[in-house]
Amino acid sequence: MGVTGRTLHDALLEIIPEGVVHDEFCPFCTEAASEQEEEDVTDQAIFNEEQHEQLLASAVEKALAEASALTDKEILRLNEQLEEAEKALAEKDIEVANLQSTITDREESDRLEALASERVELVQAVANFSDEQIDARKASWAKMETEDFTAYLDDIKVAVAAVAKPLSVVPETEFDGTRVTAGEEGTDIGAVKSFLTGLSATQS
């Protein structure tokens, strides 16, 4: 193998006398510097790429961990809000149910009170009960079914019609206070009998 110019150049540089300045534009030196720079850049580029991949992977892992933590925190917050909303809704449902029950009870009370007043007038139209007797019975009159109250009222009418005649011609009657539809197991009929007894004493 022949000696190349580059070999001679490098050999001369090793024995160059002190104080002698080498040509700064030496093509061999310029070429060597360029090759070294390319090697340094290549090495640096490879290192940076590897470092970049590591940093990128680390950043992605960190971002995923942070996102997961934030997601878990948000889910926990939303679950707490949902529980609070469900609890509030349940409380509102109870309030609505209680209010509806109160309204229903009030409406029923008003209905019974109005019906009691109506039926008191119907009873008073055929028999003269005392105020005490009416106060003691009007609530039960209001709770009677329409058919039962109508039959009860008919019984009173029959009894009143019977005693309205002279005592000497009063016919026998089946009005014995035992009709089931008369309400309180004959209690009201007993009151009617008491009333009729008073009428009989007046007529005698």
Backbone bond lengths (Angstrom), bond angles and torsions (degrees), N, CA, C in turn:
res aa  C-N    CA-C-N  psi(-1)  N-CA   C-N-CA  omega(-1)  CA-C   N-CA-C  phi
1 M - - - 1.461 - - 1.524 107.47 -
2 G 1.366 117.62 129.09 1.451 121.65 -179.14 1.497 112.31 -74.67
3 V 1.292 115.58 160.61 1.458 121.03 178.35 1.509 107.94 -79.09
4 T 1.294 115.69 127.75 1.467 120.64 -177.85 1.509 109.66 -91.33
5 G 1.333 115.11 161.86 1.463 120.80 178.45 1.510 111.44 -61.11
6 R 1.307 116.76 -34.07 1.471 120.95 -179.02 1.518 109.64 -67.34
7 T 1.376 116.25 -37.70 1.459 120.74 179.66 1.515 110.46 -66.13
8 L 1.351 115.52 -46.14 1.466 119.84 178.35 1.518 110.23 -61.67
9 H 1.310 116.80 -41.50 1.465 121.63 -179.50 1.523 110.40 -58.73
10 D 1.310 116.32 -46.82 1.462 120.11 -177.79 1.527 111.07 -68.07
11 A 1.392 115.85 -35.13 1.471 119.43 179.84 1.522 110.42 -68.17
12 L 1.328 117.42 -39.87 1.457 121.50 178.76 1.524 111.66 -66.07
13 L 1.312 116.16 -36.39 1.461 118.88 179.11 1.517 111.84 -64.10
14 E 1.351 116.35 -29.78 1.450 119.69 -179.85 1.528 112.47 -72.21
15 I 1.370 116.52 -26.91 1.480 118.98 -176.87 1.516 111.85 -111.32
16 I 1.337 116.26 11.78 1.464 118.65 -177.55 1.522 109.17 -63.68
17 P 1.341 118.60 131.85 1.472 121.71 -178.36 1.531 110.56 -62.31
18 E 1.326 113.30 152.54 1.463 119.14 179.08 1.518 109.12 -68.26
19 G 1.294 116.64 136.66 1.454 121.64 -180.00 1.510 113.29 96.46
20 V 1.334 116.71 -14.16 1.465 119.36 178.44 1.523 108.22 -84.63
21 V 1.312 115.49 129.37 1.484 120.78 -178.11 1.510 109.21 -94.34
22 H 1.312 115.81 127.18 1.461 121.17 178.47 1.530 109.57 -81.26
23 D 1.291 115.67 145.99 1.465 121.98 -178.67 1.545 109.00 -61.22
24 E 1.357 114.24 121.07 1.460 117.77 -177.68 1.526 113.16 -69.77
25 F 1.306 116.27 -16.87 1.467 120.31 179.55 1.519 112.10 -99.55
26 C 1.352 115.30 22.29 1.459 120.60 -179.64 1.526 108.83 -60.27
27 P 1.348 115.17 125.52 1.485 117.12 -177.04 1.527 112.44 -64.20
28 F 1.367 114.61 -32.28 1.469 116.04 179.71 1.524 111.27 -68.93
29 C 1.324 117.50 -42.25 1.465 121.31 178.48 1.520 111.00 -65.51
30 T 1.319 114.92 -41.50 1.473 119.24 179.86 1.520 111.40 -62.59
31 E 1.319 116.37 -41.72 1.465 121.38 179.44 1.522 110.72 -65.71
32 A 1.341 116.41 -42.64 1.463 120.59 -179.19 1.526 110.57 -64.30
33 A 1.348 115.72 -41.40 1.471 119.86 179.35 1.519 111.06 -64.08
34 S 1.318 115.70 -38.90 1.471 120.39 -179.85 1.525 110.43 -65.60
35 E 1.343 115.63 -43.08 1.464 118.78 179.43 1.530 111.40 -63.83
36 Q 1.337 116.16 -40.70 1.466 120.34 179.43 1.521 111.10 -64.35
37 E 1.323 115.03 -40.19 1.472 119.57 179.59 1.529 110.91 -64.15
38 E 1.350 115.00 -39.87 1.464 118.85 178.94 1.525 110.74 -64.30
39 E 1.381 114.78 -39.79 1.464 118.32 178.57 1.530 111.19 -64.72
40 D 1.357 114.99 -42.94 1.470 118.82 179.54 1.523 111.22 -62.98
41 V 1.346 115.06 -42.95 1.477 119.13 179.98 1.509 110.63 -64.20
42 T 1.336 116.09 -41.78 1.465 120.47 -179.97 1.522 110.88 -62.64
43 D 1.358 114.73 -46.84 1.466 118.45 178.85 1.529 111.22 -61.66
44 Q 1.327 115.58 -42.99 1.453 119.96 -178.80 1.525 110.61 -65.77
45 A 1.340 115.92 -39.71 1.460 120.56 -179.47 1.529 110.50 -64.98
46 I 1.313 116.70 -42.54 1.460 120.00 179.62 1.522 110.09 -64.65
47 F 1.325 116.95 -41.52 1.451 120.62 178.96 1.522 111.35 -63.96
48 N 1.318 115.91 -44.01 1.458 120.11 179.20 1.525 111.79 -63.93
49 E 1.304 117.21 -38.65 1.469 120.71 179.61 1.521 110.38 -64.86
50 E 1.345 115.21 -44.33 1.461 118.47 178.04 1.530 110.74 -64.01
51 Q 1.340 114.25 -43.66 1.457 118.69 178.57 1.526 110.56 -63.30
52 H 1.309 115.56 -39.90 1.473 119.70 179.33 1.530 111.03 -62.02
53 E 1.306 116.42 -43.36 1.467 119.54 179.29 1.523 111.11 -63.06
54 Q 1.335 115.51 -40.89 1.459 119.27 178.97 1.535 111.01 -65.24
55 L 1.337 114.72 -45.33 1.461 118.58 179.33 1.529 111.47 -64.08
56 L 1.324 115.08 -39.45 1.465 119.23 179.28 1.527 111.09 -63.85
57 A 1.333 115.25 -45.24 1.462 119.20 179.05 1.528 110.74 -62.30
58 S 1.339 115.72 -41.72 1.461 119.88 179.20 1.531 110.84 -64.66
59 A 1.345 115.57 -40.96 1.465 120.13 -179.56 1.526 110.98 -65.80
60 V 1.329 115.70 -41.89 1.471 119.62 179.18 1.524 110.43 -63.39
61 E 1.346 115.67 -43.89 1.459 119.71 179.69 1.528 111.09 -62.63
62 K 1.328 116.11 -41.78 1.459 120.39 179.24 1.528 110.97 -65.76
63 A 1.356 115.00 -42.21 1.467 119.16 179.78 1.524 111.28 -63.85
64 L 1.321 116.06 -40.90 1.459 120.00 178.45 1.523 111.35 -63.85
65 A 1.342 115.82 -41.64 1.469 120.01 179.43 1.523 110.52 -63.85
66 E 1.345 115.92 -43.73 1.467 119.48 179.45 1.527 111.01 -65.26
67 A 1.347 116.08 -42.41 1.465 119.94 179.07 1.519 111.19 -63.11
68 S 1.328 116.01 -40.21 1.461 120.27 178.98 1.519 110.84 -64.86
69 A 1.335 116.01 -41.59 1.464 120.05 179.25 1.521 110.67 -64.36
70 L 1.344 116.10 -43.08 1.459 120.09 178.54 1.526 111.09 -64.54
71 T 1.330 115.59 -39.88 1.469 119.65 179.17 1.519 111.25 -63.92
72 D 1.333 115.79 -44.70 1.470 120.22 178.36 1.531 110.76 -61.62
73 K 1.322 116.03 -41.21 1.465 120.58 179.44 1.519 110.88 -64.66
74 E 1.330 116.05 -42.26 1.466 120.53 179.96 1.528 110.90 -66.55
75 I 1.326 116.13 -40.97 1.470 119.97 178.18 1.524 109.99 -62.35
76 L 1.330 116.75 -42.27 1.458 120.87 178.43 1.527 110.89 -61.94
77 R 1.337 116.16 -42.73 1.472 120.37 178.99 1.524 111.31 -63.89
78 L 1.326 115.99 -43.16 1.460 119.93 179.68 1.526 111.43 -65.91
79 N 1.337 116.35 -38.22 1.461 119.64 177.29 1.525 111.25 -63.79
80 E 1.333 116.15 -39.41 1.469 119.73 177.80 1.523 110.50 -64.79
81 Q 1.340 116.47 -42.23 1.460 120.12 177.47 1.528 110.98 -63.50
82 L 1.334 115.95 -38.98 1.462 119.84 179.14 1.525 110.86 -64.49
83 E 1.322 116.56 -43.45 1.465 120.19 178.49 1.529 110.74 -61.90
84 E 1.333 116.23 -42.49 1.462 119.94 178.90 1.524 110.57 -64.23
85 A 1.347 116.53 -41.43 1.457 120.23 179.34 1.524 111.34 -64.98
86 E 1.338 116.52 -41.75 1.470 120.20 178.77 1.525 110.78 -65.15
87 K 1.337 116.94 -39.30 1.459 120.68 178.06 1.520 110.51 -64.63
88 A 1.344 116.28 -44.75 1.467 120.25 178.98 1.524 110.77 -63.10
89 L 1.342 115.86 -39.42 1.471 119.84 179.35 1.525 110.65 -64.84
90 A 1.334 116.66 -41.41 1.463 120.37 178.85 1.523 110.52 -63.00
91 E 1.343 116.43 -41.10 1.460 120.20 178.25 1.528 110.80 -64.69
92 K 1.346 116.41 -39.54 1.464 120.07 177.85 1.522 110.62 -65.37
93 D 1.321 116.50 -38.77 1.469 119.86 178.53 1.529 110.58 -62.01
94 I 1.331 115.95 -40.73 1.464 119.99 178.16 1.529 110.51 -65.03
95 E 1.338 115.75 -42.62 1.460 119.68 178.92 1.526 110.87 -62.18
96 V 1.335 115.70 -43.50 1.468 119.78 179.58 1.528 110.43 -63.78
97 A 1.336 116.47 -43.42 1.463 120.28 179.67 1.529 110.97 -62.44
98 N 1.345 116.20 -43.05 1.470 119.63 178.09 1.521 111.33 -64.08
99 L 1.335 115.32 -41.11 1.466 119.49 179.16 1.522 110.71 -64.60
100 Q 1.329 116.28 -43.65 1.459 119.71 177.95 1.523 111.26 -62.27
101 S 1.351 116.40 -39.53 1.463 120.33 178.12 1.527 110.82 -64.43
102 T 1.346 115.40 -41.96 1.466 119.70 178.24 1.520 111.29 -62.50
103 I 1.325 115.43 -44.15 1.465 119.95 179.15 1.522 110.64 -62.87
104 T 1.349 115.43 -44.19 1.471 119.67 179.56 1.519 111.01 -62.05
105 D 1.341 116.69 -44.83 1.468 120.50 179.15 1.525 110.81 -62.55
106 R 1.334 115.32 -40.82 1.467 118.79 -179.22 1.530 110.60 -66.95
107 E 1.325 115.78 -42.76 1.460 119.40 178.61 1.528 110.86 -62.81
108 E 1.342 116.53 -41.30 1.461 120.16 179.02 1.526 110.54 -65.96
109 S 1.341 116.26 -40.51 1.460 119.96 178.51 1.523 110.82 -63.04
110 D 1.343 115.40 -43.49 1.464 119.55 178.39 1.525 110.98 -63.92
111 R 1.325 116.06 -39.84 1.467 120.30 -179.93 1.525 110.47 -64.05
112 L 1.332 116.71 -46.78 1.464 120.58 -179.51 1.526 111.30 -65.14
113 E 1.324 116.08 -37.74 1.465 119.47 179.22 1.524 110.97 -64.51
114 A 1.338 115.70 -44.07 1.468 119.59 178.07 1.524 110.86 -65.67
115 L 1.338 116.46 -40.26 1.462 120.07 -179.80 1.519 110.61 -67.79
116 A 1.343 116.74 -37.08 1.459 120.43 178.17 1.529 110.44 -62.17
117 S 1.341 116.48 -44.74 1.460 119.80 178.84 1.525 110.86 -61.86
118 E 1.321 115.60 -41.39 1.468 120.14 179.03 1.531 111.08 -63.10
119 R 1.296 117.52 -43.67 1.452 120.66 -177.14 1.527 112.08 -75.08
120 V 1.322 116.70 -29.98 1.466 119.26 173.08 1.519 109.88 -60.37
121 E 1.311 117.53 -43.36 1.461 121.66 178.01 1.530 110.88 -62.23
122 L 1.339 116.75 -39.80 1.464 120.16 179.60 1.528 111.03 -65.55
123 V 1.342 116.15 -41.23 1.462 119.81 179.17 1.530 110.43 -67.77
124 Q 1.319 116.14 -44.46 1.457 119.96 -178.63 1.529 112.01 -64.74
125 A 1.333 114.82 -22.19 1.463 118.30 178.91 1.520 112.36 -71.23
126 V 1.337 117.63 -20.04 1.462 120.75 -177.45 1.525 112.90 -119.29
127 A 1.343 117.93 -16.69 1.457 120.69 -178.88 1.517 109.83 -149.90
128 N 1.317 115.71 145.85 1.460 120.49 -175.76 1.523 110.32 -99.24
129 F 1.328 116.47 76.53 1.457 120.36 175.96 1.532 109.70 -71.37
130 S 1.312 116.07 151.83 1.461 120.09 174.91 1.534 109.57 -73.91
131 D 1.328 115.52 162.97 1.474 119.91 179.16 1.523 110.69 -61.06
132 E 1.345 116.13 -38.84 1.460 119.24 179.77 1.523 111.17 -63.94
133 Q 1.348 116.11 -41.44 1.462 119.94 179.26 1.531 111.14 -65.42
134 I 1.321 115.81 -40.10 1.481 119.71 179.33 1.518 110.65 -65.81
135 D 1.332 116.95 -45.80 1.469 120.13 -179.44 1.520 111.57 -61.46
136 A 1.341 116.10 -34.53 1.461 120.28 -178.03 1.523 112.05 -76.24
137 R 1.358 117.35 -20.55 1.468 119.97 -171.50 1.526 115.11 -117.15
138 K 1.307 118.36 -15.59 1.463 118.90 -172.54 1.532 112.94 -63.99
139 A 1.347 117.70 -32.40 1.464 119.91 178.49 1.521 110.65 -65.34
140 S 1.356 116.01 -41.37 1.468 119.08 179.16 1.529 110.84 -70.63
141 W 1.332 117.93 -33.45 1.461 120.37 175.61 1.535 110.85 -61.09
142 A 1.321 114.79 -42.04 1.465 119.05 -178.44 1.524 112.20 -65.39
143 K 1.344 117.08 -30.96 1.469 121.10 -177.61 1.527 112.97 -84.19
144 M 1.351 117.61 -10.05 1.464 120.82 -179.86 1.522 110.19 -71.07
145 E 1.329 115.25 145.37 1.457 119.48 173.14 1.530 108.92 -64.48
146 T 1.318 115.23 154.53 1.463 119.93 -176.59 1.524 112.01 -57.26
147 E 1.322 116.40 -44.12 1.464 120.11 -179.66 1.521 111.47 -64.21
148 D 1.343 116.43 -40.78 1.454 120.47 179.37 1.526 111.16 -65.23
149 F 1.319 116.53 -41.89 1.467 119.11 -179.36 1.528 110.63 -68.29
150 T 1.323 116.21 -38.49 1.476 119.41 178.14 1.524 110.52 -61.70
151 A 1.337 117.36 -44.09 1.463 121.08 178.21 1.526 110.43 -64.98
152 Y 1.315 116.48 -40.16 1.463 121.66 177.97 1.529 110.91 -60.99
153 L 1.334 115.40 -43.88 1.458 120.44 179.07 1.527 110.97 -65.32
154 D 1.319 115.92 -37.60 1.478 119.67 177.48 1.524 110.44 -62.94
155 D 1.321 117.97 -39.76 1.459 121.40 178.25 1.530 110.82 -60.10
156 I 1.332 115.32 -43.31 1.466 118.93 179.13 1.523 110.52 -63.30
157 K 1.332 116.33 -42.58 1.472 119.99 179.31 1.523 111.02 -60.38
158 V 1.327 117.51 -42.62 1.469 121.69 179.62 1.519 110.25 -62.01
159 A 1.320 116.20 -44.23 1.464 120.17 -178.66 1.520 111.13 -65.86
160 V 1.325 116.50 -43.26 1.459 120.27 179.47 1.518 110.78 -63.95
161 A 1.335 117.26 -41.91 1.458 121.41 179.44 1.515 110.93 -63.92
162 A 1.320 118.11 -34.22 1.455 122.11 -178.56 1.515 111.18 -67.94
163 V 1.318 117.34 -45.46 1.470 120.13 -177.32 1.509 112.09 -80.77
164 A 1.334 117.56 -10.84 1.460 119.84 178.92 1.519 111.34 -71.46
165 K 1.329 117.92 -19.72 1.465 122.87 178.75 1.521 109.71 -82.49
166 P 1.354 118.15 159.91 1.474 119.86 176.39 1.522 109.98 -55.81
167 L 1.336 116.44 145.60 1.455 120.77 -176.14 1.515 112.56 -60.94
168 S 1.361 117.00 -29.02 1.452 119.16 -177.62 1.513 113.12 -70.64
169 V 1.339 115.98 -18.63 1.464 118.20 -177.27 1.516 111.25 -120.25
170 V 1.320 116.56 16.24 1.464 118.43 179.50 1.512 109.32 -68.18
171 P 1.331 118.52 118.84 1.461 120.67 -179.87 1.510 110.78 -74.45
172 E 1.317 114.58 160.38 1.455 118.43 174.33 1.518 109.80 -67.76
173 T 1.299 117.18 146.82 1.464 120.91 -178.42 1.509 109.18 -133.65
174 E 1.300 114.83 153.32 1.464 119.67 177.95 1.524 111.69 -89.21
175 F 1.311 115.81 11.27 1.470 119.68 -178.98 1.527 109.37 -74.44
176 D 1.318 116.22 89.95 1.458 120.50 -176.67 1.510 113.72 -112.73
177 G 1.320 115.71 5.54 1.475 118.26 176.81 1.497 114.27 76.04
178 T 1.319 118.06 14.95 1.461 119.74 -176.73 1.518 112.45 -104.53
179 R 1.341 118.04 0.86 1.465 119.95 -179.51 1.533 109.80 -62.07
180 V 1.322 113.31 130.41 1.467 118.05 -177.91 1.505 110.46 -63.36
181 T 1.329 116.52 -33.79 1.462 120.01 -176.23 1.510 112.25 -77.40
182 A 1.347 117.82 0.53 1.461 119.95 -178.08 1.519 112.22 -81.62
183 G 1.295 118.83 5.64 1.454 119.88 173.21 1.510 112.89 97.39
184 E 1.318 117.59 -117.35 1.461 122.87 -169.12 1.524 112.61 -78.05
185 E 1.324 119.87 60.82 1.464 124.20 173.50 1.526 111.70 48.15
186 G 1.321 117.53 46.25 1.459 120.78 174.31 1.512 114.39 87.87
187 T 1.327 117.83 -2.34 1.469 119.85 -177.53 1.518 111.00 -62.10
188 D 1.332 116.93 -47.69 1.463 120.45 180.00 1.518 111.14 -66.83
189 I 1.329 116.95 -36.91 1.457 120.04 178.67 1.525 110.32 -64.21
190 G 1.322 116.05 -36.24 1.462 119.68 175.60 1.514 110.91 -60.86
191 A 1.345 114.85 -39.03 1.462 118.30 177.79 1.516 110.66 -65.44
192 V 1.347 115.70 -38.61 1.464 119.44 178.07 1.518 109.98 -64.17
193 K 1.343 116.85 -42.31 1.457 120.58 178.88 1.524 110.53 -60.72
194 S 1.344 115.13 -40.13 1.454 118.76 178.02 1.505 110.43 -62.28
195 F 1.331 114.87 -42.62 1.459 120.16 177.68 1.521 111.09 -62.27
196 L 1.351 116.25 -44.17 1.453 120.81 -178.84 1.519 111.21 -66.64
197 T 1.323 116.75 -34.85 1.452 120.17 176.53 1.517 110.91 -61.11
198 G 1.326 113.96 -38.44 1.465 119.12 177.14 1.498 111.64 -64.37
199 L 1.366 115.43 -39.83 1.454 119.60 177.64 1.525 110.99 -63.64
200 S 1.341 116.39 -41.68 1.459 121.24 -179.43 1.515 110.45 -62.19
201 A 1.312 117.77 -42.35 1.455 121.53 179.84 1.505 111.16 -64.48
202 T 1.359 115.62 -33.05 1.456 119.31 179.18 1.515 111.07 -69.66
203 Q 1.353 115.61 -37.86 1.449 120.51 -177.31 1.518 112.44 -75.81
204 S 1.309 120.78 -22.99 1.458 123.39 -175.87 1.517 111.18 -78.62
